[in-house]
């Protein structure tokens, strides 16, 4: 295999690994939006909370990686459940703008609390796969990237089974499509919505725990929300398959832009894609058209 092809394959693997994290974050955002019609701008800050929680459990408490991940998922899920049950639920029926402003306020609050508890300094933690590579067809692939792909695939498969084969998953789908009809059929819509928030919190926790070793445990991790929003627009806002596809594509496009395009392109390419999609195909790749005749 020539050097150019090796670079391309390596970039593709890295792009899919990073894109899988974008997809997990986008998945959490779209779950909340479909259930409650709230665009949760605090989702990235749940990721920040999960990254710092994992760091403290691994480096301070000395817990194994998987134990720290499970505890972090539980903490973040409970936090997300509480945010909906105690705060978001109070603005039910209000204009969507109220929900946007409330989640922005919650985002700053969570970020400030993390800074107060842990300090603003960036840090890192090791995983069992950090610094280890696996050679496939002559190409060295980081074991951490392979683990990210495996976990993302497992989470996606678990969601598919959950929504198709469990009563709670079917109830969540029913509530997201028509809350009044779901309520009249005996579904406790408010409790289901809070559970959707908890589920979204779990996806942000998994993404945060896996992303932090690649970047850093830092307050700026919330920026991944902006990449996830670009992925949602690309894949089709409101579409769960679109969120996954969009995340993977944004990850790949970023990696290719970092090598094959001028310096600095990697930092802005996701937003250029977002603008182009909004102009050319506003509903995204897998989204449904919602146009109106005028």
C-alpha positions, -999 to 999 in steps of 0.1 A, spaced: 0 0 0 15 33 -10 20 62 14 -9 83 0 -34 55 4 -21 48 39 -27 84 49 -62 83 34 -72 51 53 -57 65 85 -77 97 82 -108 77 74 -105 56 106 -98 87 127 -127 105 111 -151 77 117 -140 75 154 -144 112 160 -176 112 139 -190 84 161 -186 107 191 -203 136 172 -231 111 163 -236 101 200 -239 138 210 -262 145 181 -283 115 190 -288 128 225 -299 162 212 -324 148 187 -339 125 213 -347 154 235 -360 175 206 -383 148 193 -397 141 227 -401 177 241 -394 200 211 -367 216 233 -333 223 216 -310 215 245 -280 238 243 -269 225 277 -262 190 262 -225 198 256 -221 209 292 -235 175 304 -206 162 284 -182 185 303 -197 172 336 -192 136 325 -156 142 314 -146 158 348 -165 132 367 -146 104 349 -113 121 355 -120 124 392 -131 87 395 -101 74 375 -73 96 387 -84 106 422 -105 77 433 -84 51 414 -113 32 399 -109 11 368 -120 27 335 -152 7 330 -164 12 365 -157 49 362 -177 50 330 -207 32 345 -208 56 375 -203 86 352 -232 75 330 -254 70 361 -245 105 375 -251 123 342 -283 104 336 -297 114 370 -286 150 365 -303 152 331 -335 135 346 -335 161 374 -330 191 350 -361 181 331 -382 171 361 -373 202 382 -366 229 356 -376 222 320 -410 208 328 -419 242 344 -420 259 309 -442 233 292 -465 250 267 -443 281 265 -428 293 232 -397 273 219 -376 304 225 -382 301 262 -367 266 261 -337 277 241 -329 305 266 -334 283 296 -311 256 283 -285 283 275 -288 295 311 -284 259 324 -253 255 302 -236 284 317 -246 273 352 -233 238 347 -200 251 333 -196 275 361 -202 248 387 -177 225 371 -151 253 371 -158 261 408 -155 224 418 -126 213 396 -109 245 385 -104 258 350 -72 239 343 -72 213 315 -62 177 324 -62 142 310 -65 106 320 -53 74 305 -74 45 293 -64 8 289 -60 15 252 -41 48 252 -7 45 234 -15 11 219 -19 4 183 -32 -25 162 -18 -31 127 -44 -39 100 -32 -44 64 0 -26 73 -18 4 88 -14 12 125 -47 21 141 -50 33 176 -68 9 199 -86 38 215 -101 47 181 -112 10 176 -128 10 211 -147 42 204 -161 26 172 -170 -5 191 -188 14 219 -206 37 195 -218 7 175 -230 -11 206 -248 20 218 -265 25 185 -276 -12 184 -289 -9 219 -310 21 210 -324 3 180 -334 -27 201 -347 -5 229 -370 16 207 -382 -14 187 -386 -41 213 -394 -26 247 -426 -11 261 -407 20 274 -391 25 240 -424 23 222 -439 46 248 -412 72 241 -418 70 204 -455 74 209 -450 104 232 -426 120 208 -452 118 179 -483 129 198 -482 137 235 -519 141 239 -528 108 222 -501 91 243 -515 105 275 -550 94 266 -536 59 261 -523 58 296 -487 69 290 -472 91 317 -458 116 293 -440 138 318 -422 108 333 -414 95 299 -400 129 288 -377 129 319 -365 94 310 -357 106 275 -336 134 291 -319 107 312 -312 86 281 -298 116 263 -276 123 294 -263 87 292 -252 93 256 -235 125 265 -217 107 293 -204 80 270 -193 106 245 -175 127 271 -157 97 286 -144 86 252 -137 121 238 -117 134 268 -86 111 263 -84 122 227 -86 159 234 -84 170 270 -106 172 301 -114 208 296 -143 233 299 -142 238 261 -155 203 255 -189 218 252 -179 231 217 -186 195 205 -223 205 206 -217 229 177 -203 201 156 -232 179 166 -257 206 155 -239 207 121 -242 169 120 -280 172 127 -285 197 99 -265 176 75 -282 144 84 -317 159 88 -329 176 119 -352 154 139 -340 122 122 -322 96 144 -305 78 115 -297 113 101 -279 122 134 -257 91 131 -250 96 94 -243 133 98 -220 128 128 -199 103 108 -198 125 77 -187 156 97 -159 136 114 -146 124 80 -149 158 64 -129 174 92 -101 149 90 -98 152 52 -99 190 54 -71 190 79 -47 173 54 -60 181 19 -72 217 24 -54 249 34 -44 254 70 -73 263 93 -99 246 71 -104 218 97 -117 243 123 -143 258 100 -153 231 76 -182 218 97 -198 252 98 -192 257 60 -210 224 55 -238 235 77 -243 267 57 -241 249 24 -267 223 35 -291 250 48 -289 267 14 -290 237 -9 -310 211 10 -325 226 42 -341 193 53 -307 175 52 -299 141 38 -325 120 56 -349 147 70 -384 152 59 -396 182 40 -417 207 60 -423 234 34 -454 255 32 -471 270 2 -473 307 2 
